Amino acid sequence: MGGEPPREVNGAPLLEVIDLTKHFVVRSGALGWSSGVVRAVDSVSFAMPAGATLGLVGESGCGQTATSKLILALEKPTAGSIRFEGRDVATLGREGERAYRRSVQAVFQDPYASLDPRMRVATIVAEPLVINADLDAAGRRRRVAELLDLVGLPERAATLYPHEFSGGQRQRIAIARALALSPKLVVLDEPVSALDVSIRAQILNLLMDLQQRLGVSYLFIAHDLAAVAHTSRTIAVMYLGKIVEIADKRSLFAEPRHPYTRALLSAIPVPDPVLKKDRLVLQGDVPSPLNPPSGCRFRTRCPWARERCAREEPRLGGGVACHYWRELEPFPPASQLTRVNERLARLQAAFQTGGNPA
């Protein structure tokens, strides 16, 4: 079990995920017999309030994208529930599901792949309005002009095709399309990883500005811890289909409790050769979700694993899923933590200015 999701102090959460599970059956042979089960998402629980950003981080293959597809209703869960504004998404019915899809939108990693190259920008941005909004052609044109202005694109962009824009401009188009129906939650699946560093800064700053202006919530999926630190209030760390730690940004970066979180943070580049000796380097790759390790799924790569870790799966109690986190030495030492925080400050300053980190 993943445990109860953390409750928000400011009323009911906008989105609440409770023991969310998704298993994919692997079939083989001419008759399609089941040959195994991929445990893509396994008892994931979290909650997020309106107007905030939850960062979801981890290595490739750890289940972040599968989780996002469940929240977007692109896949049906094997078990568990998703509650949106207090209502179980599985019980919404046909009209309720349509309203939910309007309220939850997505921005994907590759803007060129997510935009139809045969459509002009006006048609791309207006497509959600044609399907879901009661607007005539003139009303849709006005709304498209508003959205393009909102994301910093000129009005003439409406007449052009996606290939006539840069990568950053194409991602602005994707953001405009996602905001067309005034959603309450936008799932951002690696929205800046395909962009140059300076362009990443511009897009992240745009997203934060839009959040302040519109009050929209973000589920921010990324591998880049600096981007997550810049945008998110709360960060959840996933490993092999499970959340292993969830905490507010300041606590997680200052005092990481799970060994996997420590490894991710120790990989942040710091311009000091002395710190390289103290980095926690993980051995091997993420195990296959088709046959995950028994007990703690991180134990095969954890330098602190013990016999109990193999036989007993840790619960996500107090925001961390580790049997022995209280017994681990402080990480990093105070002098190193100062340097790490300095590095994060430089990264965030680079995002603010749109430049390159020192």
N, C-alpha and C positions, 0 to 999 in steps of 0.2 A: 504494500500500500504506500501511496505517496504522502499520506498525512493530510491534515486539514490545511487549506491555503491560508496565508496570513490575512488577517482582517484589516481593513483600512480604518483609520481613526476618524476620517471625515465622512461618515455615512457609508452607505452600501457601495461596493465597487461597481464600475461600469462593466467590467468583464471578470468573470470568475470561472476558473478552470479547476475541476475537481476530479482527481484520479483519472485523467484522460489517458486512454490507451488506444494504440493502433497497431495491429498485427497484420502482416500481409502473408497469405499462404503462398508458398513456392510450389509450383506444379511442374511435373516432368513426365516424360514418356508420351506415347501416342494417345493414351486415355486421360492424360492430365491428372494423374494421381498426385496427391499431396506428398511432398518430400521434405517439408519443413515449414517453419514459420519465422518470418523476419519480425523481430520486436522493435519496430521503428520508434514508437513512443510507448512508454511503460509507466503508468501511474504518475503522470505529471500534474502538479497542482500549483496554482498561483492566482493572485488577484491583482487587479490594477484599477485605480480610480480614474474618473474623467479628467481630461486635460493633462495627463501625465505621460511619461515615456517609460516603458519597461524594456530594458535591454536583455536580449537572449543571446548568450555567447557559448562558444565551444568549437572543437575541431569539426572539419567536414565529416559528415556521416553520423553526427551525434543526435540527430532528430529535430533540429530547429525548424527546418523547412517542412518536415512532415507535420510538426505541431502547427505551423502557420496554415497549412492546407486544411487541417481540421477546423481551425478557427474561422477560416474563410468559407467553410462548408463545401470545399472542393472534394473532400473525402469524408466518409462517415466513420465515426469512432467505433472501435471494437467494444469498448467499455468506457465508463466514466461519463461526465457531463460537462457541458459548456453553458454557463448562465450569462445572459447579456441583459443588463438593466434589471436583474432579478428574475428573469424568465429563462426557463430551460429551453435552449434552442431546439432540442429534439421534439418538443411538444408544441411548437409554434403554429403548425398547420401551414397550408399553402400560402395564404396571404401574409401570415406572420413571417414566413421564411423569406418571401419577397422583400418585406420591409427590412428584415435583418441584413439581407444582401446589399440593400441600399445603404445601410448604416455602417457596413464594414467593407472597406475597399483595400486595394493592394497596389504597391509600387515594387516592381521586380528588379533583379540585378542588372540585366542587360536591356537598356531602353530600346535599342534597335530591334532586338528580337521580340519585344512586347508591343511594338507599334507596327501596324500594317503598312508596308512600304508602298502599297498601291493607293492608299488614302491620303488626302490632304489633311493637314493638321486640324482644320475646322471640322471635318467629318469625324476624325478620331476623337476629339474632345467632346463633340456633340453626341456621340453614339450613346452614352448612358442616358442622356436627356431624351433621345428619341424613344428609348425603351421604357423609361421610368418616370419621365416628367410630362406634365400636361402643359406643354409649351408649343406655340406655333413656330414657324420657321424664323420669323423675325425675333421672337423671344429667345430661341436657341442661339441665334447669331449674337444677340446682346450678351447672353450668358457666356458664350465662348470668348468674346472680347474681354469680359470681366475676368475670366479665369486666366487668360494669357497675360493680362496686365498684373494679376495677382502673383504670378510666378516670374515676372520680370521679362516677358517676351513682348516684342512689338506687335501691333495689330496686324501688320502685313504677314506675320508668321502663319496666320490662318490659311493663307493661299498656297503655302509651300508643302513639300513632301518631307518625310523624315530624313531622307538621305542628304538633304540640303542643310542639315544642322550638325553641330558638333555633338559629342557625347553628352556633355553637360546640358546643352540646350534640349537634346532629346529627353533627358531625364526630367527636365522642367515640364516638357509636354506630358510625360507620363504622370507627373504629380498633378498637373492641371486636370487631366482626365479623372484621376482618383478623387479629386475634390469636387467634381462636377455636381454630385448629388448631396453635397454638404454632409459627408459621413461623420460619425462620432468616433470611429476607430479606423486607423490606417495601418495595415501591416506592411512594414518596410523590410523586404527580404534582400539584404546586402545591397542597399540602394546606391552606395558610392564605391564599391570595391572595384568596379570596372573603369573608374575615372582617375585622372591624374590627381596628384595631391592637392594642388591649388584649386582644382575644380571641385574636389571632394569638400573642401572648406566652404565653398560657395553654396553647394547644395545643402550641406548640413546647417549652415546658417539660415538658408531659406526655410528649411523645415522647421527650425526652432522659431523663426519669426512667424511662420504661418500658425504654429501651435499657439503662440501668444495672442495672435489676432483672432483666430477662429475657435480656440478652445478644444481642438481635436486631440485625441489620444493616439499614441504610437506604440506599436509593438515592433521594436527595432532589433532585427536579427543581423549579427555581424561577427566577423572574426577579428576585426580591428578594435582592440581594447581602448585605444585613444579616442576613436569615434564614439564608442559606447560611453566612455567617461565624459565626453563633451555633451552628449545629448540626453542621457538617461538619469532618472531619479533613483530607480531601483534596478539592480542587475541580477539576473538568474543565470547560473552556470550549468550547462547541460553536458552530460557525458553518457554516451551509449544509450540514449533514449530516456534518461532520467535526469531530473534536476538534483545536483549534488550540493549546491549552495545558492541561497538567495538572500540578499541584503541590500541596504541602501548603499549608494555609491561610495560615500565617504568611509563607511565601515569596511566595505569589501576591499577597497584599495589600501586602507591603512592596516587592517588586521584580517587578512584572508585566513579562513579556518580550514577549508578542505585542501588536502594535498594537491588535487588537480587545479584548483584556483591558484594555489601558490606557484605551480608550474607555469600556468598561463601568464601570471604577473611577472615572474622572473624572466620571461622571454621578452619583455618590453626592452627595446634598445636603450641603453643608458651610456652616455659618452664618458665612461670611466673604465679603463682596462682592468682595474682592481676588482670590479664587480663581476667580471666574467668568471672568475674562479668560484664564485658563490652561487651561480645559477643552478637551478634545479632542472636538469635535462631529463626528459622522459625517454625511456627506452622502448623501441618497438612502435607499432601502429595501434590504432583503435581496433579492438577485437571485432569480429563479425557479429552483427545483431542477429544473425541466423543461429549462432551458438554462443551467447554471451557467457562470461565466467559465472560460476556460482557465487553466492554471497554478494560481496561488494564487487561491482563490475569494474571498478578501477584497480582492484588489488593486483592484477597481473603487471601493472606498470608503476605501482606505488612503492616507494622505498621504505615506507613504514608499515607495510602489510604484515599481519600476523595470522595465526591459525584461525582465530575467530572470524577474520574477514572472509575466509573461504566458505565457512558453513552458515554464516548469519548475515542477512542483508540489512544494512543500516537504514533506519528511518530518517526522514527529513525532519528531525526534531530541532527546534530552535533555529531553523534556517540552514542547517548543515547536516549532511548525511554521511557521517563518519563516526566509527566507534571510538576512535582515540584522538580526536582533534584537540581535546583539552590537554593531552599529554605532550603535544608537539612543542618544540621550542619556539619562542617568538620569531616571527618572520616578517620582513627582514630585520636585522639589527637596526637600532635607531639611526646610525650614521648612514646606512644604506637606504633606509626609508626616506630620509631627507633628500638624497640624490634622486630616488625614484619619483618623489613628488615634484622635484624640480623639473625632471624630464616631462612629466605629465603637464606641468604648468606651461612648458615651452610648446608642447604639442597643442594644447588648448589655445595658446596665444596665436599659434600659426593658423588654427581654424578660424579664429576671430578675425584675423587680418587677411586671410586668403592666401597666405604665403607658405613657404616650406619650413618645417621644423628644423631648428638648429641641431 
